[in-house]
Amino acid sequence: MEIRIFKSEVEASRFVCKRLIETLDESRSVNLGLATGGTYVSTYERLVDAYQRGEVTFNHVRTFNLDEYLDLSPDHPQTYRNFMQRHLFAHVDIPAQNIHFPPTDEHADYSAYDSLIEAKGGIDLQLLGIGANGHIAFNEPGTPFDSRTHRIKLDETTRRANQRFFKRFEDVPHYAVTMGVATILDARSILLSAFGEEKAEAVRAMIKDTPDPQTPATALQKHPDVTIVLDEAAAQKVRA
């Protein structure tokens, strides 16, 4: 693991944006694995600004989002598809047919998402966040490291953390579909960002604890090319 610590979330997001632009510039065809949530809002805003200045294009990019809620209507503003439209897709030149999300039909064959990623050549760079309970994507504690795209019941701590995006706690979804841990580890390169004191213990466990499915993020220790991007608050227990 390469660990990069920045004074602030602003500086960290600037670094992540630069890394993404470098990845887009390296190849005529790029497969990005994308994450949602507050961690990457600033990064996506910077990417949009770079596109509007003519510094980057997305017309050669395919995207594969990590996860999606299962118990929200497609037009609900808090679906991850709508999040990505608001913060990135609607503002850049990515072809609509190149945007991919895991299937959300109740009877879907979720393994089809893994097959699609493989058929398109695999993910070149996967963005990740981390939950306070150590989850990556929506792989909650106890998810096997050999898991592939699957349906999952969200942990109570995850629902509490996501309550800020909904009017009431009762509105927070109970279920999601997510790339599995093994799916994530198939990416050629992984970049995980974590900001804020509330993530400090999960970050410490991810880096220092023995790999254990009870802390899914520890699986990243098994990957040969992982960059961890932190602000000082999230890094405080790594430095201790």
Beta strands, then each sheet from edge to edge (+ up, - down):
strand 1: 2-6
strand 2: 30-34
strand 3: 61-65
strand 4: 67-69
strand 5: 99-100
strand 6: 125-128
strand 7: 150-153
strand 8: 175-178
strand 9: 189-194
strand 10: 226-231
sheet 1: 1+ 10+ 9+ 6+ 2+ 3+ 5+
sheet 2: 4+ 8- 7+
end
